[in-house]
């Protein structure tokens, strides 16, 4: 689980975009850890949100993820 969280954070920090879909996170994790299941990625992303490292960003129709403190997010 820690490996997955590390990959997600690296992706979030190096991504050109400040907000991204779950599918973007999933692709990034599968590049590094191809055998990880979607459920594990979702669980790791949820843990990062609970830890305050990632935040949800709602566009109204879909929920996106963002790195806390990076870009224009709800806490700005």
N, C-alpha and C positions, 0 to 999 in steps of 0.2 A: 504493500500500500504506500509506503514512504517513497518508493521509486516512482510510482505513478504521480504522486503529489509533486515530486521534484520536477518531473517532466512537464506537468501542467504549469507550474510556476515559471519554469524556463521559457516555455512557449509564450505565456502571458507577458513576460518581461521583454522578450525579443520581438514579439509580433509588431508589425507596422500598425495594425489596428489596435484601438484601445478597448473595443468591445467585440466580442466574438460569440458565435453560436456554439452549442455543444458539439456539433459535428466538426467544427474547426479543432476543438480540443481533442476530440476522438482521433482525428487524422494525425495530429501531432504526436499523440501518445503511441499510436500504432506504428509510426515511423521508427520509434526508438524501441518500443516493446510490442512487437507484432502479435504476441499470444494473449494479450490482456483482453478480457471480455468487457463489453459495453457497460454492464452493471457495475464492474469494479471501477471503471473510469467515473461513472456517475457518482458512486459512493465517495471516491477520492475528492471530486469537485465539491460535493456537499460538505465534506469535512473541512476543506479549505475555506468555504464560506462560513462555517461555524467558527473556525479559528480567526476569522476576520481578515484573511489574506486575499480572498476573492469576494466580489459582491455581485448580486443580481442586478441586472438593468432591464427593466421592462419597457418594451416599445409599445405596449398595448395589445398587440396581437401575438407577440412571442417574447420569450425571456432570453436575454443574452447574459453573458458573463463578462466581468471586467476585473482588472487588477486594482485593488483598493488604492486610491491615491494617484492613479495614473489616468490622464485624460479627463474629460468632462463626465463626472459621475454624480450620483444623487447626493453625495455629501459635500458638493461644492456649491 
